[in-house]
């Protein structure tokens, strides 16, 4: 049924913790399902389906493709890179953005 905090219907923080499902999987699913102006419907089977099809399959496919690319074009070894000043600036910018993103995720972890 529809979640209701006052009626105790739903999956709440303490219940989610007790499932043993890692917090990052909950985060992925809740962000994937997030409402865009209307209510969202939660189901355990949908959580499992999205985790397996969207997260694991897509991540696994990405890792497999990257590995196949390295094997096909680089003999299974990632070659050493020589970074230009522009490369270093880009990496510094990406690192800063990732740190800020991680800090925001940590804040969500403690609020949720």
Gaussian input, Z-matrix of N, CA and C with variables (Angstrom, degrees):
# hf/3-21g

backbone

0 1
 N
 C     1     B1
 C     2     B2     1     A1
 N     3     B3     2     A2     1     D1
 C     4     B4     3     A3     2     D2
 C     5     B5     4     A4     3     D3
 N     6     B6     5     A5     4     D4
 C     7     B7     6     A6     5     D5
 C     8     B8     7     A7     6     D6
 N     9     B9     8     A8     7     D7
 C    10    B10     9     A9     8     D8
 C    11    B11    10    A10     9     D9
 N    12    B12    11    A11    10    D10
 C    13    B13    12    A12    11    D11
 C    14    B14    13    A13    12    D12
 N    15    B15    14    A14    13    D13
 C    16    B16    15    A15    14    D14
 C    17    B17    16    A16    15    D15
 N    18    B18    17    A17    16    D16
 C    19    B19    18    A18    17    D17
 C    20    B20    19    A19    18    D18
 N    21    B21    20    A20    19    D19
 C    22    B22    21    A21    20    D20
 C    23    B23    22    A22    21    D21
 N    24    B24    23    A23    22    D22
 C    25    B25    24    A24    23    D23
 C    26    B26    25    A25    24    D24
 N    27    B27    26    A26    25    D25
 C    28    B28    27    A27    26    D26
 C    29    B29    28    A28    27    D27
 N    30    B30    29    A29    28    D28
 C    31    B31    30    A30    29    D29
 C    32    B32    31    A31    30    D30
 N    33    B33    32    A32    31    D31
 C    34    B34    33    A33    32    D32
 C    35    B35    34    A34    33    D33
 N    36    B36    35    A35    34    D34
 C    37    B37    36    A36    35    D35
 C    38    B38    37    A37    36    D36
 N    39    B39    38    A38    37    D37
 C    40    B40    39    A39    38    D38
 C    41    B41    40    A40    39    D39
 N    42    B42    41    A41    40    D40
 C    43    B43    42    A42    41    D41
 C    44    B44    43    A43    42    D42
 N    45    B45    44    A44    43    D43
 C    46    B46    45    A45    44    D44
 C    47    B47    46    A46    45    D45
 N    48    B48    47    A47    46    D46
 C    49    B49    48    A48    47    D47
 C    50    B50    49    A49    48    D48
 N    51    B51    50    A50    49    D49
 C    52    B52    51    A51    50    D50
 C    53    B53    52    A52    51    D51
 N    54    B54    53    A53    52    D52
 C    55    B55    54    A54    53    D53
 C    56    B56    55    A55    54    D54
 N    57    B57    56    A56    55    D55
 C    58    B58    57    A57    56    D56
 C    59    B59    58    A58    57    D57
 N    60    B60    59    A59    58    D58
 C    61    B61    60    A60    59    D59
 C    62    B62    61    A61    60    D60
 N    63    B63    62    A62    61    D61
 C    64    B64    63    A63    62    D62
 C    65    B65    64    A64    63    D63
 N    66    B66    65    A65    64    D64
 C    67    B67    66    A66    65    D65
 C    68    B68    67    A67    66    D66
 N    69    B69    68    A68    67    D67
 C    70    B70    69    A69    68    D68
 C    71    B71    70    A70    69    D69
 N    72    B72    71    A71    70    D70
 C    73    B73    72    A72    71    D71
 C    74    B74    73    A73    72    D72
 N    75    B75    74    A74    73    D73
 C    76    B76    75    A75    74    D74
 C    77    B77    76    A76    75    D75
 N    78    B78    77    A77    76    D76
 C    79    B79    78    A78    77    D77
 C    80    B80    79    A79    78    D78
 N    81    B81    80    A80    79    D79
 C    82    B82    81    A81    80    D80
 C    83    B83    82    A82    81    D81
 N    84    B84    83    A83    82    D82
 C    85    B85    84    A84    83    D83
 C    86    B86    85    A85    84    D84
 N    87    B87    86    A86    85    D85
 C    88    B88    87    A87    86    D86
 C    89    B89    88    A88    87    D87
 N    90    B90    89    A89    88    D88
 C    91    B91    90    A90    89    D89
 C    92    B92    91    A91    90    D90
 N    93    B93    92    A92    91    D91
 C    94    B94    93    A93    92    D92
 C    95    B95    94    A94    93    D93
 N    96    B96    95    A95    94    D94
 C    97    B97    96    A96    95    D95
 C    98    B98    97    A97    96    D96
 N    99    B99    98    A98    97    D97
 C   100   B100    99    A99    98    D98
 C   101   B101   100   A100    99    D99
 N   102   B102   101   A101   100   D100
 C   103   B103   102   A102   101   D101
 C   104   B104   103   A103   102   D102
 N   105   B105   104   A104   103   D103
 C   106   B106   105   A105   104   D104
 C   107   B107   106   A106   105   D105
 N   108   B108   107   A107   106   D106
 C   109   B109   108   A108   107   D107
 C   110   B110   109   A109   108   D108
 N   111   B111   110   A110   109   D109
 C   112   B112   111   A111   110   D110
 C   113   B113   112   A112   111   D111
 N   114   B114   113   A113   112   D112
 C   115   B115   114   A114   113   D113
 C   116   B116   115   A115   114   D114
 N   117   B117   116   A116   115   D115
 C   118   B118   117   A117   116   D116
 C   119   B119   118   A118   117   D117
 N   120   B120   119   A119   118   D118
 C   121   B121   120   A120   119   D119
 C   122   B122   121   A121   120   D120
 N   123   B123   122   A122   121   D121
 C   124   B124   123   A123   122   D122
 C   125   B125   124   A124   123   D123
 N   126   B126   125   A125   124   D124
 C   127   B127   126   A126   125   D125
 C   128   B128   127   A127   126   D126
 N   129   B129   128   A128   127   D127
 C   130   B130   129   A129   128   D128
 C   131   B131   130   A130   129   D129
 N   132   B132   131   A131   130   D130
 C   133   B133   132   A132   131   D131
 C   134   B134   133   A133   132   D132
 N   135   B135   134   A134   133   D133
 C   136   B136   135   A135   134   D134
 C   137   B137   136   A136   135   D135
 N   138   B138   137   A137   136   D136
 C   139   B139   138   A138   137   D137
 C   140   B140   139   A139   138   D138
 N   141   B141   140   A140   139   D139
 C   142   B142   141   A141   140   D140
 C   143   B143   142   A142   141   D141
 N   144   B144   143   A143   142   D142
 C   145   B145   144   A144   143   D143
 C   146   B146   145   A145   144   D144
 N   147   B147   146   A146   145   D145
 C   148   B148   147   A147   146   D146
 C   149   B149   148   A148   147   D147
 N   150   B150   149   A149   148   D148
 C   151   B151   150   A150   149   D149
 C   152   B152   151   A151   150   D150
 N   153   B153   152   A152   151   D151
 C   154   B154   153   A153   152   D152
 C   155   B155   154   A154   153   D153
 N   156   B156   155   A155   154   D154
 C   157   B157   156   A156   155   D155
 C   158   B158   157   A157   156   D156
 N   159   B159   158   A158   157   D157
 C   160   B160   159   A159   158   D158
 C   161   B161   160   A160   159   D159
 N   162   B162   161   A161   160   D160
 C   163   B163   162   A162   161   D161
 C   164   B164   163   A163   162   D162
 N   165   B165   164   A164   163   D163
 C   166   B166   165   A165   164   D164
 C   167   B167   166   A166   165   D165
 N   168   B168   167   A167   166   D166
 C   169   B169   168   A168   167   D167
 C   170   B170   169   A169   168   D168
 N   171   B171   170   A170   169   D169
 C   172   B172   171   A171   170   D170
 C   173   B173   172   A172   171   D171
 N   174   B174   173   A173   172   D172
 C   175   B175   174   A174   173   D173
 C   176   B176   175   A175   174   D174
 N   177   B177   176   A176   175   D175
 C   178   B178   177   A177   176   D176
 C   179   B179   178   A178   177   D177
 N   180   B180   179   A179   178   D178
 C   181   B181   180   A180   179   D179
 C   182   B182   181   A181   180   D180
 N   183   B183   182   A182   181   D181
 C   184   B184   183   A183   182   D182
 C   185   B185   184   A184   183   D183
 N   186   B186   185   A185   184   D184
 C   187   B187   186   A186   185   D185
 C   188   B188   187   A187   186   D186
 N   189   B189   188   A188   187   D187
 C   190   B190   189   A189   188   D188
 C   191   B191   190   A190   189   D189
 N   192   B192   191   A191   190   D190
 C   193   B193   192   A192   191   D191
 C   194   B194   193   A193   192   D192
 N   195   B195   194   A194   193   D193
 C   196   B196   195   A195   194   D194
 C   197   B197   196   A196   195   D195
 N   198   B198   197   A197   196   D196
 C   199   B199   198   A198   197   D197
 C   200   B200   199   A199   198   D198
 N   201   B201   200   A200   199   D199
 C   202   B202   201   A201   200   D200
 C   203   B203   202   A202   201   D201
 N   204   B204   203   A203   202   D202
 C   205   B205   204   A204   203   D203
 C   206   B206   205   A205   204   D204
 N   207   B207   206   A206   205   D205
 C   208   B208   207   A207   206   D206
 C   209   B209   208   A208   207   D207
 N   210   B210   209   A209   208   D208
 C   211   B211   210   A210   209   D209
 C   212   B212   211   A211   210   D210
 N   213   B213   212   A212   211   D211
 C   214   B214   213   A213   212   D212
 C   215   B215   214   A214   213   D213
 N   216   B216   215   A215   214   D214
 C   217   B217   216   A216   215   D215
 C   218   B218   217   A217   216   D216
 N   219   B219   218   A218   217   D217
 C   220   B220   219   A219   218   D218
 C   221   B221   220   A220   219   D219
 N   222   B222   221   A221   220   D220
 C   223   B223   222   A222   221   D221
 C   224   B224   223   A223   222   D222
 N   225   B225   224   A224   223   D223
 C   226   B226   225   A225   224   D224
 C   227   B227   226   A226   225   D225
 N   228   B228   227   A227   226   D226
 C   229   B229   228   A228   227   D227
 C   230   B230   229   A229   228   D228
 N   231   B231   230   A230   229   D229
 C   232   B232   231   A231   230   D230
 C   233   B233   232   A232   231   D231
 N   234   B234   233   A233   232   D232
 C   235   B235   234   A234   233   D233
 C   236   B236   235   A235   234   D234
 N   237   B237   236   A236   235   D235
 C   238   B238   237   A237   236   D236
 C   239   B239   238   A238   237   D237
 N   240   B240   239   A239   238   D238
 C   241   B241   240   A240   239   D239
 C   242   B242   241   A241   240   D240
 N   243   B243   242   A242   241   D241
 C   244   B244   243   A243   242   D242
 C   245   B245   244   A244   243   D243
 N   246   B246   245   A245   244   D244
 C   247   B247   246   A246   245   D245
 C   248   B248   247   A247   246   D246
 N   249   B249   248   A248   247   D247
 C   250   B250   249   A249   248   D248
 C   251   B251   250   A250   249   D249
 N   252   B252   251   A251   250   D250
 C   253   B253   252   A252   251   D251
 C   254   B254   253   A253   252   D252
 N   255   B255   254   A254   253   D253
 C   256   B256   255   A255   254   D254
 C   257   B257   256   A256   255   D255
 N   258   B258   257   A257   256   D256
 C   259   B259   258   A258   257   D257
 C   260   B260   259   A259   258   D258
 N   261   B261   260   A260   259   D259
 C   262   B262   261   A261   260   D260
 C   263   B263   262   A262   261   D261
 N   264   B264   263   A263   262   D262
 C   265   B265   264   A264   263   D263
 C   266   B266   265   A265   264   D264
 N   267   B267   266   A266   265   D265
 C   268   B268   267   A267   266   D266
 C   269   B269   268   A268   267   D267
 N   270   B270   269   A269   268   D268
 C   271   B271   270   A270   269   D269
 C   272   B272   271   A271   270   D270
 N   273   B273   272   A272   271   D271
 C   274   B274   273   A273   272   D272
 C   275   B275   274   A274   273   D273
 N   276   B276   275   A275   274   D274
 C   277   B277   276   A276   275   D275
 C   278   B278   277   A277   276   D276
 N   279   B279   278   A278   277   D277
 C   280   B280   279   A279   278   D278
 C   281   B281   280   A280   279   D279
 N   282   B282   281   A281   280   D280
 C   283   B283   282   A282   281   D281
 C   284   B284   283   A283   282   D282
 N   285   B285   284   A284   283   D283
 C   286   B286   285   A285   284   D284
 C   287   B287   286   A286   285   D285
 N   288   B288   287   A287   286   D286
 C   289   B289   288   A288   287   D287
 C   290   B290   289   A289   288   D288
 N   291   B291   290   A290   289   D289
 C   292   B292   291   A291   290   D290
 C   293   B293   292   A292   291   D291
 N   294   B294   293   A293   292   D292
 C   295   B295   294   A294   293   D293
 C   296   B296   295   A295   294   D294
 N   297   B297   296   A296   295   D295
 C   298   B298   297   A297   296   D296
 C   299   B299   298   A298   297   D297
 N   300   B300   299   A299   298   D298
 C   301   B301   300   A300   299   D299
 C   302   B302   301   A301   300   D300
 N   303   B303   302   A302   301   D301
 C   304   B304   303   A303   302   D302
 C   305   B305   304   A304   303   D303
 N   306   B306   305   A305   304   D304
 C   307   B307   306   A306   305   D305
 C   308   B308   307   A307   306   D306
 N   309   B309   308   A308   307   D307
 C   310   B310   309   A309   308   D308
 C   311   B311   310   A310   309   D309
 N   312   B312   311   A311   310   D310
 C   313   B313   312   A312   311   D311
 C   314   B314   313   A313   312   D312
 N   315   B315   314   A314   313   D313
 C   316   B316   315   A315   314   D314
 C   317   B317   316   A316   315   D315
 N   318   B318   317   A317   316   D316
 C   319   B319   318   A318   317   D317
 C   320   B320   319   A319   318   D318
 N   321   B321   320   A320   319   D319
 C   322   B322   321   A321   320   D320
 C   323   B323   322   A322   321   D321
 N   324   B324   323   A323   322   D322
 C   325   B325   324   A324   323   D323
 C   326   B326   325   A325   324   D324
 N   327   B327   326   A326   325   D325
 C   328   B328   327   A327   326   D326
 C   329   B329   328   A328   327   D327
 N   330   B330   329   A329   328   D328
 C   331   B331   330   A330   329   D329
 C   332   B332   331   A331   330   D330
 N   333   B333   332   A332   331   D331
 C   334   B334   333   A333   332   D332
 C   335   B335   334   A334   333   D333

   B1=1.4394
   B2=1.5169
   B3=1.3110
   B4=1.4519
   B5=1.5241
   B6=1.3371
   B7=1.4567
   B8=1.5190
   B9=1.3170
   B10=1.4555
   B11=1.5154
   B12=1.3101
   B13=1.4612
   B14=1.5253
   B15=1.3324
   B16=1.4619
   B17=1.5265
   B18=1.3325
   B19=1.4673
   B20=1.5245
   B21=1.3413
   B22=1.4637
   B23=1.5133
   B24=1.3189
   B25=1.4644
   B26=1.5240
   B27=1.3141
   B28=1.4542
   B29=1.5098
   B30=1.3039
   B31=1.4605
   B32=1.5179
   B33=1.3192
   B34=1.4517
   B35=1.5254
   B36=1.3253
   B37=1.4571
   B38=1.5132
   B39=1.3342
   B40=1.4652
   B41=1.5217
   B42=1.3333
   B43=1.4684
   B44=1.5319
   B45=1.3313
   B46=1.4673
   B47=1.5159
   B48=1.3164
   B49=1.4672
   B50=1.5255
   B51=1.3141
   B52=1.4667
   B53=1.5290
   B54=1.3339
   B55=1.4693
   B56=1.5189
   B57=1.3521
   B58=1.4603
   B59=1.5195
   B60=1.3358
   B61=1.4652
   B62=1.5247
   B63=1.3425
   B64=1.4697
   B65=1.5294
   B66=1.3205
   B67=1.4661
   B68=1.5221
   B69=1.3284
   B70=1.4641
   B71=1.5330
   B72=1.3238
   B73=1.4675
   B74=1.5204
   B75=1.3440
   B76=1.4690
   B77=1.5218
   B78=1.3274
   B79=1.4681
   B80=1.5257
   B81=1.3385
   B82=1.4613
   B83=1.5245
   B84=1.3113
   B85=1.4598
   B86=1.5264
   B87=1.3165
   B88=1.4582
   B89=1.5246
   B90=1.3241
   B91=1.4579
   B92=1.5277
   B93=1.3180
   B94=1.4589
   B95=1.5268
   B96=1.3290
   B97=1.4579
   B98=1.5216
   B99=1.3259
   B100=1.4632
   B101=1.5241
   B102=1.3061
   B103=1.4719
   B104=1.5224
   B105=1.2994
   B106=1.4629
   B107=1.5244
   B108=1.3014
   B109=1.4523
   B110=1.5168
   B111=1.3220
   B112=1.4605
   B113=1.5230
   B114=1.3184
   B115=1.4606
   B116=1.5232
   B117=1.3246
   B118=1.4628
   B119=1.5186
   B120=1.3064
   B121=1.4616
   B122=1.5269
   B123=1.3227
   B124=1.4629
   B125=1.5151
   B126=1.3255
   B127=1.4682
   B128=1.5211
   B129=1.3244
   B130=1.4630
   B131=1.5175
   B132=1.3338
   B133=1.4655
   B134=1.5303
   B135=1.3482
   B136=1.4577
   B137=1.5306
   B138=1.3337
   B139=1.4675
   B140=1.5250
   B141=1.3196
   B142=1.4661
   B143=1.5342
   B144=1.3274
   B145=1.4606
   B146=1.5302
   B147=1.3198
   B148=1.4689
   B149=1.5256
   B150=1.3163
   B151=1.4615
   B152=1.5259
   B153=1.3182
   B154=1.4686
   B155=1.5204
   B156=1.3381
   B157=1.4609
   B158=1.5173
   B159=1.3138
   B160=1.4571
   B161=1.5231
   B162=1.3192
   B163=1.4592
   B164=1.5260
   B165=1.3108
   B166=1.4615
   B167=1.5226
   B168=1.3163
   B169=1.4651
   B170=1.5246
   B171=1.3298
   B172=1.4658
   B173=1.5218
   B174=1.3215
   B175=1.4598
   B176=1.5270
   B177=1.3229
   B178=1.4685
   B179=1.5172
   B180=1.3281
   B181=1.4612
   B182=1.5306
   B183=1.3299
   B184=1.4702
   B185=1.5335
   B186=1.3190
   B187=1.4669
   B188=1.5276
   B189=1.3214
   B190=1.4618
   B191=1.5310
   B192=1.3291
   B193=1.4695
   B194=1.5237
   B195=1.3305
   B196=1.4690
   B197=1.5276
   B198=1.3293
   B199=1.4688
   B200=1.5235
   B201=1.3306
   B202=1.4668
   B203=1.5332
   B204=1.3236
   B205=1.4632
   B206=1.5257
   B207=1.3381
   B208=1.4721
   B209=1.5267
   B210=1.3154
   B211=1.4747
   B212=1.5295
   B213=1.3197
   B214=1.4643
   B215=1.5268
   B216=1.3203
   B217=1.4602
   B218=1.5264
   B219=1.3317
   B220=1.4647
   B221=1.5270
   B222=1.3234
   B223=1.4567
   B224=1.5215
   B225=1.3194
   B226=1.4633
   B227=1.5166
   B228=1.3298
   B229=1.4673
   B230=1.5196
   B231=1.3097
   B232=1.4609
   B233=1.5265
   B234=1.3384
   B235=1.4680
   B236=1.5320
   B237=1.3276
   B238=1.4667
   B239=1.5246
   B240=1.3169
   B241=1.4660
   B242=1.5132
   B243=1.3064
   B244=1.4563
   B245=1.5292
   B246=1.3270
   B247=1.4563
   B248=1.5166
   B249=1.3197
   B250=1.4633
   B251=1.5322
   B252=1.3157
   B253=1.4748
   B254=1.5328
   B255=1.3473
   B256=1.4669
   B257=1.5257
   B258=1.3320
   B259=1.4667
   B260=1.5285
   B261=1.3219
   B262=1.4698
   B263=1.5281
   B264=1.3247
   B265=1.4673
   B266=1.5251
   B267=1.3259
   B268=1.4633
   B269=1.5270
   B270=1.3228
   B271=1.4651
   B272=1.5214
   B273=1.3297
   B274=1.4587
   B275=1.5257
   B276=1.3247
   B277=1.4633
   B278=1.5341
   B279=1.3224
   B280=1.4623
   B281=1.5230
   B282=1.3228
   B283=1.4674
   B284=1.5186
   B285=1.3197
   B286=1.4658
   B287=1.5271
   B288=1.3235
   B289=1.4673
   B290=1.5248
   B291=1.3360
   B292=1.4655
   B293=1.5231
   B294=1.3219
   B295=1.4698
   B296=1.5154
   B297=1.3227
   B298=1.4604
   B299=1.5234
   B300=1.3187
   B301=1.4627
   B302=1.5272
   B303=1.3069
   B304=1.4600
   B305=1.5330
   B306=1.3240
   B307=1.4652
   B308=1.5277
   B309=1.3174
   B310=1.4613
   B311=1.5254
   B312=1.3365
   B313=1.4652
   B314=1.5149
   B315=1.3166
   B316=1.4667
   B317=1.5236
   B318=1.3198
   B319=1.4600
   B320=1.5221
   B321=1.3337
   B322=1.4703
   B323=1.5127
   B324=1.3272
   B325=1.4645
   B326=1.5201
   B327=1.3129
   B328=1.4632
   B329=1.5141
   B330=1.3141
   B331=1.4550
   B332=1.5148
   B333=1.3230
   B334=1.4572
   B335=1.5083
   A1=110.54
   A2=114.38
   A3=121.38
   A4=109.73
   A5=116.33
   A6=120.60
   A7=110.04
   A8=114.97
   A9=121.08
   A10=107.94
   A11=116.28
   A12=120.26
   A13=110.50
   A14=117.00
   A15=120.22
   A16=112.21
   A17=117.79
   A18=120.59
   A19=112.92
   A20=116.50
   A21=120.30
   A22=113.50
   A23=117.19
   A24=121.30
   A25=107.84
   A26=116.41
   A27=120.20
   A28=111.50
   A29=115.04
   A30=122.60
   A31=105.62
   A32=116.49
   A33=121.61
   A34=109.41
   A35=115.89
   A36=121.93
   A37=114.87
   A38=117.59
   A39=119.31
   A40=111.52
   A41=116.95
   A42=120.37
   A43=110.49
   A44=115.94
   A45=120.03
   A46=109.77
   A47=116.68
   A48=120.95
   A49=110.83
   A50=116.77
   A51=121.42
   A52=113.41
   A53=117.89
   A54=119.88
   A55=112.16
   A56=116.04
   A57=119.39
   A58=112.99
   A59=116.96
   A60=120.77
   A61=107.10
   A62=118.16
   A63=120.28
   A64=112.49
   A65=115.27
   A66=121.61
   A67=112.20
   A68=118.22
   A69=120.19
   A70=111.87
   A71=117.51
   A72=120.07
   A73=109.89
   A74=116.71
   A75=120.09
   A76=110.31
   A77=116.72
   A78=120.49
   A79=110.96
   A80=115.33
   A81=119.27
   A82=110.14
   A83=117.13
   A84=120.70
   A85=111.61
   A86=117.25
   A87=119.97
   A88=111.52
   A89=117.51
   A90=119.65
   A91=111.11
   A92=116.83
   A93=121.49
   A94=110.31
   A95=116.06
   A96=122.76
   A97=113.11
   A98=117.04
   A99=121.23
   A100=112.17
   A101=115.15
   A102=118.49
   A103=111.13
   A104=115.87
   A105=122.07
   A106=109.76
   A107=118.26
   A108=121.25
   A109=112.42
   A110=116.42
   A111=120.05
   A112=108.21
   A113=115.97
   A114=120.33
   A115=110.32
   A116=115.42
   A117=122.03
   A118=108.57
   A119=115.67
   A120=120.83
   A121=108.53
   A122=116.70
   A123=121.92
   A124=109.09
   A125=115.47
   A126=119.82
   A127=108.14
   A128=115.44
   A129=120.45
   A130=110.56
   A131=116.77
   A132=118.87
   A133=110.93
   A134=117.14
   A135=119.55
   A136=111.13
   A137=116.91
   A138=120.55
   A139=109.59
   A140=117.20
   A141=121.32
   A142=110.64
   A143=116.49
   A144=120.77
   A145=111.49
   A146=116.97
   A147=120.36
   A148=111.19
   A149=116.98
   A150=120.02
   A151=110.22
   A152=116.45
   A153=119.75
   A154=112.82
   A155=117.65
   A156=119.24
   A157=112.80
   A158=117.46
   A159=119.89
   A160=112.61
   A161=116.54
   A162=119.94
   A163=111.44
   A164=117.80
   A165=120.41
   A166=113.13
   A167=117.50
   A168=119.04
   A169=111.59
   A170=116.70
   A171=118.98
   A172=111.67
   A173=117.24
   A174=120.42
   A175=110.29
   A176=116.30
   A177=120.18
   A178=111.81
   A179=117.02
   A180=121.14
   A181=110.76
   A182=116.54
   A183=120.47
   A184=110.74
   A185=116.97
   A186=121.13
   A187=110.24
   A188=116.75
   A189=120.57
   A190=110.66
   A191=117.38
   A192=120.44
   A193=111.41
   A194=116.20
   A195=119.16
   A196=110.09
   A197=116.32
   A198=120.07
   A199=112.21
   A200=116.75
   A201=120.53
   A202=110.92
   A203=117.05
   A204=121.59
   A205=110.54
   A206=115.73
   A207=120.21
   A208=109.91
   A209=117.53
   A210=120.28
   A211=111.36
   A212=115.87
   A213=120.32
   A214=112.70
   A215=117.15
   A216=120.00
   A217=114.78
   A218=117.67
   A219=119.70
   A220=112.98
   A221=117.52
   A222=121.28
   A223=113.73
   A224=117.26
   A225=121.21
   A226=114.79
   A227=117.18
   A228=121.28
   A229=109.25
   A230=116.42
   A231=120.10
   A232=107.81
   A233=117.16
   A234=119.46
   A235=111.73
   A236=115.38
   A237=120.41
   A238=108.92
   A239=115.08
   A240=120.10
   A241=109.99
   A242=114.60
   A243=121.06
   A244=105.78
   A245=115.75
   A246=120.41
   A247=111.50
   A248=115.60
   A249=121.32
   A250=108.11
   A251=118.04
   A252=119.53
   A253=112.65
   A254=117.42
   A255=120.17
   A256=111.08
   A257=116.90
   A258=121.00
   A259=110.64
   A260=116.13
   A261=120.88
   A262=111.12
   A263=117.62
   A264=120.77
   A265=110.83
   A266=115.92
   A267=120.09
   A268=110.53
   A269=117.12
   A270=120.63
   A271=111.88
   A272=117.61
   A273=120.94
   A274=110.31
   A275=116.51
   A276=120.64
   A277=110.83
   A278=117.14
   A279=121.24
   A280=110.40
   A281=117.51
   A282=121.53
   A283=110.99
   A284=117.07
   A285=121.10
   A286=110.98
   A287=116.31
   A288=120.21
   A289=111.19
   A290=117.08
   A291=120.27
   A292=111.68
   A293=117.77
   A294=120.44
   A295=110.90
   A296=116.64
   A297=119.74
   A298=110.96
   A299=117.15
   A300=122.18
   A301=110.07
   A302=116.60
   A303=121.05
   A304=110.71
   A305=117.20
   A306=120.43
   A307=110.92
   A308=117.18
   A309=120.34
   A310=111.08
   A311=117.81
   A312=120.24
   A313=111.82
   A314=116.92
   A315=120.64
   A316=111.12
   A317=117.42
   A318=120.67
   A319=110.81
   A320=117.24
   A321=120.97
   A322=109.56
   A323=117.25
   A324=121.02
   A325=110.41
   A326=117.65
   A327=120.37
   A328=112.91
   A329=118.12
   A330=121.54
   A331=109.90
   A332=116.71
   A333=121.28
   A334=113.85
   D1=-176.45
   D2=-179.92
   D3=-70.18
   D4=136.15
   D5=178.68
   D6=-62.76
   D7=140.79
   D8=176.01
   D9=-149.34
   D10=114.46
   D11=179.54
   D12=-63.06
   D13=-42.67
   D14=-177.23
   D15=-66.32
   D16=-31.71
   D17=178.53
   D18=-93.03
   D19=-2.84
   D20=179.09
   D21=72.40
   D22=26.63
   D23=-179.99
   D24=-101.72
   D25=119.10
   D26=178.35
   D27=141.63
   D28=-176.11
   D29=175.60
   D30=-112.53
   D31=116.24
   D32=-175.93
   D33=-109.47
   D34=169.55
   D35=-173.48
   D36=-47.59
   D37=-48.36
   D38=-178.93
   D39=-66.98
   D40=-35.45
   D41=178.37
   D42=-68.31
   D43=-42.21
   D44=179.59
   D45=-61.98
   D46=-41.03
   D47=179.27
   D48=-62.01
   D49=-40.65
   D50=-177.13
   D51=-71.02
   D52=-14.45
   D53=179.86
   D54=-71.94
   D55=-22.87
   D56=-175.73
   D57=83.17
   D58=-0.64
   D59=177.08
   D60=-75.10
   D61=126.92
   D62=-177.98
   D63=-56.68
   D64=145.58
   D65=-177.67
   D66=-57.05
   D67=-35.56
   D68=-178.63
   D69=-65.68
   D70=-31.44
   D71=176.64
   D72=-69.47
   D73=-41.90
   D74=174.94
   D75=-60.01
   D76=-45.32
   D77=-179.73
   D78=-59.05
   D79=-47.78
   D80=179.26
   D81=-56.44
   D82=-50.20
   D83=-174.96
   D84=-65.17
   D85=-45.14
   D86=-178.37
   D87=-66.88
   D88=-36.46
   D89=175.51
   D90=-70.13
   D91=-36.48
   D92=177.81
   D93=-64.20
   D94=-39.57
   D95=-174.09
   D96=-90.75
   D97=-7.42
   D98=-171.04
   D99=-45.82
   D100=138.66
   D101=179.36
   D102=-71.95
   D103=146.27
   D104=178.49
   D105=-112.51
   D106=29.13
   D107=-179.88
   D108=130.86
   D109=-3.40
   D110=176.57
   D111=-139.06
   D112=171.07
   D113=179.78
   D114=-68.18
   D115=153.86
   D116=175.01
   D117=-110.34
   D118=152.83
   D119=178.12
   D120=-107.82
   D121=129.49
   D122=178.60
   D123=-102.95
   D124=139.49
   D125=169.82
   D126=-147.06
   D127=145.83
   D128=-179.84
   D129=-62.83
   D130=-39.77
   D131=-178.91
   D132=-66.15
   D133=-35.26
   D134=177.89
   D135=-69.71
   D136=-38.26
   D137=175.13
   D138=-56.69
   D139=-47.93
   D140=-179.68
   D141=-64.13
   D142=-43.60
   D143=-178.96
   D144=-62.56
   D145=-47.54
   D146=-179.43
   D147=-65.84
   D148=-38.93
   D149=178.00
   D150=-62.55
   D151=-45.45
   D152=-177.42
   D153=-74.54
   D154=-43.70
   D155=-173.98
   D156=-85.23
   D157=-46.86
   D158=-174.73
   D159=-83.00
   D160=-46.15
   D161=-174.69
   D162=-83.95
   D163=-61.19
   D164=-173.81
   D165=-69.33
   D166=-45.89
   D167=-179.18
   D168=-64.86
   D169=-45.69
   D170=-179.37
   D171=-67.06
   D172=-42.63
   D173=177.93
   D174=-65.23
   D175=-44.51
   D176=178.24
   D177=-61.68
   D178=-40.78
   D179=178.32
   D180=-63.81
   D181=-42.43
   D182=178.57
   D183=-61.60
   D184=-46.17
   D185=-179.34
   D186=-64.75
   D187=-42.53
   D188=179.28
   D189=-62.35
   D190=-45.15
   D191=179.92
   D192=-63.43
   D193=-41.19
   D194=178.99
   D195=-63.06
   D196=-43.70
   D197=178.82
   D198=-63.34
   D199=-42.29
   D200=178.48
   D201=-64.23
   D202=-38.73
   D203=178.32
   D204=-61.87
   D205=-45.65
   D206=179.77
   D207=-63.58
   D208=-41.69
   D209=179.26
   D210=-65.42
   D211=-44.32
   D212=-175.35
   D213=-68.92
   D214=-42.70
   D215=-171.92
   D216=-104.31
   D217=-14.93
   D218=-175.31
   D219=-132.11
   D220=19.90
   D221=176.56
   D222=61.11
   D223=28.36
   D224=176.69
   D225=81.13
   D226=6.51
   D227=-179.69
   D228=-128.09
   D229=129.36
   D230=176.69
   D231=-73.45
   D232=121.77
   D233=-177.29
   D234=-71.46
   D235=156.95
   D236=174.87
   D237=-65.16
   D238=145.81
   D239=179.40
   D240=-109.74
   D241=146.79
   D242=171.24
   D243=-110.90
   D244=112.04
   D245=-175.71
   D246=-87.03
   D247=134.64
   D248=174.85
   D249=-84.32
   D250=166.51
   D251=175.00
   D252=-56.26
   D253=-37.21
   D254=177.19
   D255=-64.59
   D256=-40.14
   D257=176.90
   D258=-59.94
   D259=-44.19
   D260=-178.70
   D261=-65.24
   D262=-39.51
   D263=176.95
   D264=-63.82
   D265=-42.89
   D266=178.56
   D267=-62.21
   D268=-46.75
   D269=178.75
   D270=-60.47
   D271=-39.35
   D272=178.01
   D273=-64.13
   D274=-41.32
   D275=179.13
   D276=-65.58
   D277=-46.24
   D278=179.01
   D279=-62.06
   D280=-41.62
   D281=178.57
   D282=-60.42
   D283=-43.51
   D284=177.85
   D285=-61.64
   D286=-46.07
   D287=179.85
   D288=-62.38
   D289=-42.30
   D290=179.03
   D291=-64.72
   D292=-38.38
   D293=176.81
   D294=-62.85
   D295=-43.84
   D296=178.73
   D297=-64.43
   D298=-41.39
   D299=177.66
   D300=-61.15
   D301=-45.09
   D302=179.90
   D303=-62.97
   D304=-41.20
   D305=177.70
   D306=-61.59
   D307=-40.99
   D308=177.84
   D309=-65.25
   D310=-40.05
   D311=176.16
   D312=-62.39
   D313=-39.41
   D314=177.91
   D315=-63.13
   D316=-38.86
   D317=177.09
   D318=-63.96
   D319=-39.54
   D320=177.71
   D321=-64.56
   D322=-38.91
   D323=-179.31
   D324=-57.47
   D325=-43.46
   D326=-175.35
   D327=-81.60
   D328=-22.11
   D329=179.17
   D330=-81.25
   D331=-37.33
   D332=-173.76
   D333=-64.48

